[in-house]
Amino acid sequence: MIPLLLAVQAALPAQPQPPNLETAPLKVLPVQGNVYTLFGPGGNITIQVGKDGALLVDTMFAPLAPRIAAEVKKLTPLPIRIIIDTHIHPDHVGGNEPLEKMGATGLSPGEGRGATVIAHENVLNRMTQPVTGKQTPEKQTGLPNHEYDTPTKDFSFNGEAVILIHAPKAHTDGDTMVFFRRSDVLSTGDIFTPERYPFIDLARGGSIDGEIAALNQILHLTVPEQLQEGGTKVVPGHGRICDEADVVEYRDMVTIIRDRVRDALKRGLNLSQVKAEKLTLDYDTRYGSGDVFVESVYKSLGGK
Ligand SMILES: [Zn+2]
């Protein structure tokens, strides 16, 4: 039983199906400045509040939407106006549709419209185009209504510069990081998950080298804490609120394992031989089984 269960879990890292969304606990914690994080059974939701209303980065799962909205109401009586999707996975965009409907127009005025839902265009493309071997697209409701296709996008909301940064071919090909410049908080989506190995979603355009580039990009944007001054806070896709030092440690781990796999490829090892090398053993007590990660690195580097 247990080995089979573990094997099934290892094979499905991108599609977590939490057992009971009605009773799963939700918890909001302040991050810094105007920014909060809502922790729960899906990906973290970053919340920015102020005079204009609420902005959400990611939306967890649809059945949680009324409870998510109730948590936002505790922070501000004003409506949710902007939703930003960090990437396509259902534990991050599942609540788009109900939360959009509960919200009020944000960036793009339109009659009867709810909140503005922003994502990189690759997210919208993958949601609306059929996946190979399937008749229907991945998603037909809760689509972003405001996509961007440039390396960055910025706007002002709640008196603060909000900067969206596209990280090409990292966790997926549609990853957006969100930087709240005055609050000094960076929301990373699943590019950074401090308690588990990164999931490189090769089927949705992810790559190990893009993942490392994105982690380095986070380090360019963050500034460490100095004496009493607060440093940049980093809200990961899953897991606790972090700072630059946490990302340095994670970037180093990911880079070291990439280099080990690349070395094994140079030695001509096939996938089962690479797995038998146990290249993540020294990190597994911290991040869990490295098998799925190693396989994705191997394939991302061109291994067959
Ligand atoms: Zn994800």
Residues whose N, C-alpha, C, O or C-beta is under 5 A from the ligand:
A	BS01	ZN	H89 D190
